[in-house]
Amino acid sequence: MSGTDLSVVIGGVRFRNPVIAASGTFGYGREYGELVDVSDLGGICTKGLTLEPRSGNAGVRLHETPAGLMNSIGLENPGLPEFLEKELPRLRELGPAVIANLSGSSLESYIEGARLLNDSGVDMIELNISCPNVKAGGMAFGLDAAAAVSVVKPVRYVCSCKPLMVKLSPNAPDIVGVGRACAEAGADALSLVNTFKAMAIDIHKRKPVFDNLYAGLSGPAIRPIAVRMVWELRDEVDIPIVGLGGIGCPEDALEFLLAGAAAVQVGSATFAHPRSMSEIIAGIAEYMRKKGLTRLAELGLERRGPSG
């Protein structure tokens, strides 16, 4: 990788490379310490954090599909106070930039959570208004522009010290409109997409697989749709986009980068192949070397309209 600069700056935060561990798939980093050199990564996005501790959803939580993974974790986490006291200091020691994924069940809990994180040692806040696995809050705030703004604006107000990235839901009827509204409300960056709302039925038990009925679908099946959404939104906002959804190899990541993403997050692929992110970083560098590119900013694609 000598001579190749993979660094990227998003919201004033410098990432050594554009590959970030996605929320909910990498724990707090050290869980993978024996399997991969965590310091290789550009960033780590924490498990979804809420103001109060949560035990998560009951019953089945993971279910494989032919081209993906369904999950209904339900934002299990120790709560923000415990995270800040016990987990964050060890997470900071690992080296990559730290992004705190913040969720909530009400506007008040989002605001108070953001206030705590604003005074903490995290590098960035990822505002999760797109989780389909909770019964209150989450995706309900991300399905239309007005609802999204009702959260982003007050959270932006209390986040005076930390960059704010908003995680968008692919389940929104107009994700471009939601993304544009979030940018206008003060977001420093956008991440997309979160999982697709999905369902599975156990034909032997003749009942839904998940106690919560619905779950979030991730994995290779959603990648082409996610790439399309990044492409569509890129020309509508002037803030960085972090792309995610089914990335498992360098070619997948490069699709998002060429579609206009400044960086990518890798999620479910890590479960099957823990070293996938390290290989993606190396693969991006090799691609750039072959193309004669020395800086990540030189990666680009001539953008044409639907008929171009």
HELIX and SHEET records of a PDB file:
HELIX    1   1 ARG A   30  TYR A   32  5                                   3    
HELIX    2   2 VAL A   38  ASP A   40  5                                   3    
HELIX    3   3 LEU A   80  GLU A   82  1                                   3    
HELIX    4   4 PHE A   83  GLU A   87  3                                   5    
HELIX    5   5 LEU A   88  ARG A   92  1                                   5    
HELIX    6   6 LEU A  107  ASN A  118  1                                  12    
HELIX    7   7 GLY A  138  PHE A  141  5                                   4    
HELIX    8   8 ALA A  145  VAL A  158  1                                  14    
HELIX    9   9 ILE A  175  GLU A  184  1                                  10    
HELIX   10  10 PRO A  220  ILE A  222  5                                   3    
HELIX   11  11 ARG A  223  ARG A  234  1                                  12    
HELIX   12  12 PRO A  250  ALA A  259  1                                  10    
HELIX   13  13 ALA A  269  ALA A  272  1                                   4    
HELIX   14  14 SER A  276  LYS A  291  1                                  16    
HELIX   15  15 LEU A  296  GLU A  298  5                                   3    
SHEET    1   A 2 VAL A   8  ILE A  10  0                                        
SHEET    2   A 2 VAL A  13  PHE A  15 -1                                        
SHEET    1   B 9 VAL A  19  ALA A  21  0                                        
SHEET    2   B 9 GLY A  43  CYS A  45  1                                        
SHEET    3   B 9 ALA A  97  LEU A 102  1                                        
SHEET    4   B 9 MET A 124  ASN A 128  1                                        
SHEET    5   B 9 LEU A 164  LYS A 167  1                                        
SHEET    6   B 9 ALA A 189  LEU A 192  1                                        
SHEET    7   B 9 ILE A 241  LEU A 244  1                                        
SHEET    8   B 9 ALA A 263  VAL A 266  1                                        
SHEET    9   B 9 VAL A  19  ALA A  21  1                                        
SHEET    1   C 4 LEU A  62  THR A  65  0                                        
SHEET    2   C 4 GLY A  68  ASN A  71 -1                                        
SHEET    3   C 4 TYR A 214  SER A 218 -1                                        
SHEET    4   C 4 PHE A 196  MET A 199 -1                                        
SHEET    1   D 2 ILE A 201  ASP A 202  0                                        
SHEET    2   D 2 LYS A 207  PRO A 208 -1                                        
END                                                                             
